[in-house]
């Protein structure tokens, strides 16, 4: 097997639903939620045994260049002039993989939680083997709940070490997600492996603007010259839902994309009252049950409440019903309006 595989870590996004901890200048990958370690650091640690620093590409928006400066010795930094969703991030990594003759490229988000790192690396190694045979390979995970914010994979036949994928569905409504849970669908973890030439061919077929821009980069243009022409689209909508010859490797380990404050109660052990308390500050609770509390400095005191998310950072405080934490994004967008100042 050839040993010239690259990894592309995508550390974009805003993580709006983790406000006030996550914000435009400090998005989700940079949050230190796990024993003082950021999600980005944890991801770099996770893949380090498989990919040396010179074959690890870290793509971020240019506005976050300072935030990733501490990681320059662990990965090669790729700066996006502007956010163009996951297809844009992969476009930039694909350019470097083609330019440097990589034989395979693993793409993964830099902001996920993985509970068994060795099992994750075993799954990734299998993905790279399947990619070497010319397939586009995705990582699938068995659902544990009818999640409406994840993509799903409809499985085909078993081929010995991986499955055929029969289709992708993005973010279904609750009733449909419940059907998928019962019907054996897998969550799409957003981790992909492929040869650079295979993905370049898929760009030509399904994302012609990206393919044309890729030719521009390969002929010497700078990213700033081609990024404005790129449509903002995810790789799932732009390529994966249309591609053929997709294979799926089943990941068998605890996983979460840490998309909302409720994810923390799936990852961290609650106390005897069912509360998950995190941060450098202090929580004093009386008759407080089933809450997620995050505080950075100072004291948060609660009395006679249940089922809340309470998050404090500096002078900003979020108090929300746990069942509605997906709507925090809408709250943040209100805060971004000039009238909210």
Phi, psi and omega per residue, in radians:
X1 nan 2.340 3.083
X2 -1.161 2.587 -3.037
X3 -2.122 0.912 -3.139
X4 -2.211 0.768 3.133
X5 -1.475 2.477 3.073
X6 -1.922 2.706 2.991
X7 -2.013 2.408 3.074
X8 -2.072 1.979 3.104
X9 -1.685 2.236 3.123
X10 -1.785 2.027 -3.086
X11 -2.088 0.766 3.132
X12 -1.689 -2.707 3.135
X13 1.403 2.977 -3.117
X14 -1.982 -0.387 -3.117
X15 1.031 0.740 -3.013
X16 -1.048 -0.532 -3.059
X17 -1.343 -0.059 3.024
X18 -1.821 0.351 3.016
X19 -1.121 2.510 0.166
X20 -1.601 0.060 3.129
X21 -1.255 -0.798 3.117
X22 -1.627 2.447 -3.131
X23 -2.710 3.082 -3.052
X24 -0.932 -0.783 -3.083
X25 -1.439 -0.211 3.126
X26 -2.470 1.335 -3.088
X27 -1.277 3.086 -2.957
X28 -0.889 -0.732 -3.099
X29 -1.032 -0.371 -3.053
X30 -1.714 0.064 -3.119
X31 -1.355 2.335 -3.123
X32 -1.664 1.394 -3.088
X33 -1.719 -0.294 -2.971
X34 -2.066 1.602 3.107
X35 0.928 0.761 3.107
X36 1.367 0.051 -3.115
X37 -1.845 2.370 3.111
X38 -1.340 2.831 3.081
X39 -1.063 -0.637 3.086
X40 -1.115 -0.801 3.106
X41 -1.042 -0.757 -3.141
X42 -1.087 -0.668 3.119
X43 -1.171 -0.752 3.095
X44 -1.062 -0.748 3.092
X45 -1.059 -0.684 -3.033
X46 -1.158 -0.667 -3.063
X47 -1.691 -0.139 -3.067
X48 -0.965 -0.662 3.120
X49 -1.137 -0.304 -3.102
X50 -1.806 -0.495 -3.033
X51 -2.320 2.044 3.050
X52 -1.181 2.886 -3.056
X53 -1.012 -0.651 -3.088
X54 -1.227 -0.263 3.076
X55 -1.980 0.358 3.062
X56 -1.988 2.028 -3.132
X57 -1.832 2.296 -3.135
X58 -2.062 1.981 -3.089
X59 -1.828 2.195 3.107
X60 -2.415 2.842 3.011
X61 -1.233 2.637 -3.088
X62 -0.998 -0.546 -3.115
X63 -1.164 -0.264 -3.134
X64 -1.838 0.311 -3.107
X65 -1.009 -0.744 -3.130
X66 -1.167 -0.631 -3.104
X67 -1.118 -0.510 -3.112
X68 -1.717 0.016 -3.130
X69 -0.942 -0.685 3.137
X70 -1.093 -0.225 -3.061
X71 -1.817 0.192 -3.078
X72 -1.109 -0.428 3.124
X73 -1.517 -0.043 -3.093
X74 -1.973 -0.228 -3.118
X75 -2.810 2.813 3.063
X76 -1.635 2.217 -2.999
X77 -1.504 2.234 3.029
X78 -2.018 2.194 -3.062
X79 -1.831 2.123 3.027
X80 -1.452 2.243 3.096
X81 -1.075 -0.547 3.100
X82 -2.723 2.825 -3.095
X83 -1.310 2.206 3.114
X84 -2.276 0.493 3.113
X85 1.145 -3.021 -2.985
X86 -1.201 -0.509 3.095
X87 -1.134 -0.620 3.094
X88 -1.177 -0.751 3.117
X89 -1.103 -0.749 3.135
X90 -1.175 -0.646 3.064
X91 -0.936 -0.803 -3.108
X92 -1.199 -0.740 3.093
X93 -1.157 -0.618 3.133
X94 -1.106 -0.672 3.103
X95 -0.998 -0.854 -3.117
X96 -1.189 -0.637 3.104
X97 -1.110 -0.737 3.096
X98 -1.181 -0.752 -3.097
X99 -1.086 -0.632 -3.045
X100 -1.754 0.068 3.047
X101 1.319 0.518 3.051
X102 -1.106 2.485 3.134
X103 -1.599 -0.395 3.066
X104 -2.554 2.736 3.115
X105 -2.345 2.188 3.012
X106 -1.739 2.254 3.135
X107 -2.011 2.281 3.136
X108 -2.635 2.557 3.039
X109 -1.192 2.650 -3.118
X110 -1.751 0.333 -3.043
X111 -2.369 0.554 3.129
X112 -1.866 2.697 3.031
X113 -1.691 2.332 3.075
X114 -2.239 2.200 -3.038
X115 -1.538 -0.258 3.135
X116 -2.428 1.725 -3.002
X117 -1.241 -0.599 3.124
X118 -1.165 -0.723 3.091
X119 -1.125 -0.625 3.077
X120 -1.086 -0.812 -3.125
X121 -1.139 -0.608 3.075
X122 -1.103 -0.737 3.117
X123 -1.125 -0.733 3.131
X124 -1.102 -0.728 3.124
X125 -1.062 -0.706 3.096
X126 -1.149 -0.695 3.094
X127 -1.034 -0.748 -3.131
X128 -1.161 -0.598 3.076
X129 -1.143 -0.756 3.123
X130 -1.144 -0.669 3.118
X131 -1.084 -0.598 -3.131
X132 -1.125 -0.382 3.099
X133 -1.520 0.075 3.050
X134 1.733 0.043 3.123
X135 -1.494 2.703 2.816
X136 -1.581 2.226 -2.970
X137 -2.091 2.378 3.086
X138 -2.135 2.727 3.115
X139 -1.669 2.137 3.115
X140 -1.924 2.591 -3.134
X141 -2.317 2.480 3.141
X142 -1.208 2.198 -3.134
X143 -1.145 2.559 3.067
X144 -1.975 -0.065 -3.134
X145 -2.853 2.818 3.116
X146 -1.391 1.358 -3.045
X147 -1.416 2.217 -3.112
X148 -1.643 -0.077 -3.110
X149 -1.767 0.037 3.137
X150 -1.913 2.790 2.954
X151 -1.516 2.741 -3.116
X152 -2.167 2.671 3.130
X153 -2.090 2.244 3.027
X154 -1.587 2.115 -3.023
X155 -1.464 2.541 2.950
X156 -1.805 -2.550 -3.053
X157 -1.325 2.731 3.082
X158 -1.445 2.331 -3.072
X159 -2.069 0.451 3.051
X160 1.790 -0.849 3.114
X161 -2.274 -0.161 3.113
X162 -2.698 2.970 3.140
X163 -1.852 2.751 2.853
X164 -1.377 2.542 3.036
X165 -1.739 2.274 -3.135
X166 -1.733 -0.196 3.123
X167 2.976 2.802 3.118
X168 -2.142 2.476 3.079
X169 -2.291 2.212 -3.106
X170 -1.676 2.200 2.926
X171 0.767 1.230 -3.114
X172 -1.329 2.816 2.993
X173 -1.149 2.909 -2.995
X174 -1.002 -0.826 -3.087
X175 -1.058 -0.692 3.121
X176 -1.218 -0.688 3.107
X177 -1.080 -0.630 3.096
X178 -1.147 -0.678 3.066
X179 -1.101 -0.730 -3.137
X180 -1.133 -0.676 3.113
X181 -1.043 -0.748 -3.133
X182 -1.351 -0.404 -3.017
X183 -1.649 0.121 3.049
X184 1.482 0.218 3.045
X185 -1.185 2.778 3.067
X186 -1.944 2.654 2.937
X187 -1.236 2.478 3.002
X188 -1.559 1.970 -3.055
X189 -1.366 -0.103 -3.134
X190 1.317 0.353 3.087
X191 -1.933 2.201 -3.043
X192 -2.302 2.667 3.027
X193 -2.389 2.489 -3.112
X194 -2.937 2.890 2.954
X195 -1.426 2.555 3.126
X196 -0.981 -0.672 -3.119
X197 -1.203 -0.591 3.080
X198 -1.095 -0.811 -3.132
X199 -1.204 -0.634 3.084
X200 -1.053 -0.670 3.102
X201 -1.155 -0.684 3.111
X202 -1.182 -0.610 3.042
X203 -1.058 -0.758 -3.134
X204 -1.066 -0.647 -3.088
X205 -1.395 -0.669 -2.954
X206 -2.051 -0.360 3.135
X207 -2.310 1.241 -3.034
X208 -1.067 -0.572 3.112
X209 -1.149 -0.675 3.079
X210 -1.162 -0.709 -3.141
X211 -1.103 -0.742 3.127
X212 -1.136 -0.732 3.111
X213 -1.138 -0.616 3.107
X214 -1.100 -0.734 3.067
X215 -1.069 -0.638 3.102
X216 -1.100 -0.771 3.101
X217 -1.104 -0.747 -3.114
X218 -1.165 -0.384 3.112
X219 -1.624 0.028 3.016
X220 2.041 -0.061 3.103
X221 -1.231 2.720 3.095
X222 -1.576 2.687 3.119
X223 -0.925 -0.658 -3.126
X224 -1.042 -0.460 -3.107
X225 -1.395 -0.439 -3.031
X226 -1.916 -0.366 -3.057
X227 -1.049 -0.690 3.135
X228 -0.996 -0.433 -3.105
X229 -1.459 -0.141 -3.067
X230 -1.449 2.249 2.991
X231 -1.204 2.603 3.117
X232 -1.510 1.893 -3.044
X233 -2.649 2.565 3.075
X234 -1.389 2.733 3.099
X235 -1.158 -0.482 3.137
X236 -1.151 -0.891 3.127
X237 -1.240 -0.717 -3.008
X238 -1.291 -0.590 -3.026
X239 -2.247 -0.956 -2.913
X240 -1.099 -0.632 -3.140
X241 -1.209 -0.286 -3.073
X242 -1.912 -0.298 -3.014
X243 -1.322 2.698 3.030
X244 -1.869 2.999 3.073
X245 1.031 0.754 3.076
X246 -1.598 2.398 3.063
X247 -2.103 2.697 -3.070
X248 -2.207 2.217 2.993
X249 -1.761 2.255 -3.125
X250 -1.434 2.120 3.045
X251 -1.571 2.280 -3.113
X252 -2.075 1.335 -3.132
X253 -2.800 2.732 3.070
X254 -1.098 2.410 -3.065
X255 -2.628 2.555 3.037
X256 -2.725 2.542 3.114
X257 -1.587 0.076 3.056
X258 0.873 0.874 -3.042
X259 -1.478 -0.427 3.130
X260 -2.428 3.001 3.119
X261 -1.080 -0.481 3.141
X262 -1.169 -0.378 3.108
X263 -1.035 -0.511 -3.067
X264 -1.165 -0.526 3.104
X265 -1.380 -0.199 3.003
X266 -1.508 -0.333 -3.053
X267 -1.790 -0.730 -3.065
X268 -1.747 2.548 -3.140
X269 -1.257 2.179 3.115
X270 -1.296 2.810 3.065
X271 -1.374 -3.067 -3.032
X272 -1.146 -0.314 3.084
X273 -1.658 0.085 3.129
X274 1.417 0.264 3.128
X275 -1.670 2.500 2.973
X276 -1.909 2.063 -3.071
X277 -2.090 2.177 -3.089
X278 -2.356 2.906 3.077
X279 1.830 3.005 -3.065
X280 -1.501 -0.163 -3.140
X281 -1.501 -2.841 -3.048
X282 -2.211 2.460 3.064
X283 -2.072 2.274 3.045
X284 -2.072 1.982 -3.079
X285 -2.114 2.348 3.050
X286 -2.179 2.172 -3.080
X287 0.893 0.869 -3.133
X288 -2.083 2.155 -3.035
X289 -2.380 2.510 3.015
X290 1.062 0.620 -3.127
X291 -1.892 2.716 2.960
X292 -1.925 2.089 -3.083
X293 -2.165 2.192 3.053
X294 -2.219 2.230 3.122
X295 -2.479 2.339 3.081
X296 -1.903 1.654 3.134
X297 1.455 2.623 3.115
X298 1.331 -2.911 -3.043
X299 -2.191 2.335 2.937
X300 -1.962 2.092 -3.136
X301 -1.965 2.358 -3.119
X302 -2.269 2.532 -3.094
X303 -2.457 2.104 3.010
X304 1.125 0.650 -3.134
X305 -2.167 2.791 3.098
X306 -2.661 2.711 3.038
X307 1.127 0.581 -3.132
X308 -1.976 2.713 2.839
X309 -1.883 2.202 3.095
X310 -2.215 2.015 -3.079
X311 -2.267 2.224 -3.109
X312 -2.211 2.272 3.018
X313 -2.479 2.038 -3.101
X314 1.064 -2.231 -3.127
X315 -1.641 0.131 -3.116
X316 -1.880 2.307 -3.091
X317 -2.321 2.320 3.028
X318 -1.928 2.268 2.974
X319 -2.214 2.070 -3.027
X320 -2.534 2.600 2.962
X321 -1.130 2.286 -3.125
X322 -0.983 -0.580 -3.091
X323 -1.261 -0.145 -3.079
X324 -2.120 0.304 -3.062
X325 -1.179 -0.309 3.065
X326 -1.129 -0.394 -3.101
X327 -1.468 -0.019 3.124
X328 -1.016 -0.571 3.110
X329 -0.988 -0.734 3.131
X330 -1.160 -0.641 3.096
X331 -1.098 -0.753 3.134
X332 -1.099 -0.668 3.141
X333 -1.174 -0.561 3.020
X334 -1.145 -0.726 3.139
X335 -1.110 -0.527 -3.119
X336 -1.303 -0.273 3.130
X337 -1.278 2.501 -3.085
X338 -0.970 -0.592 -3.087
X339 -1.194 -0.274 -3.103
X340 -1.488 -0.126 -3.098
X341 -1.201 nan nan
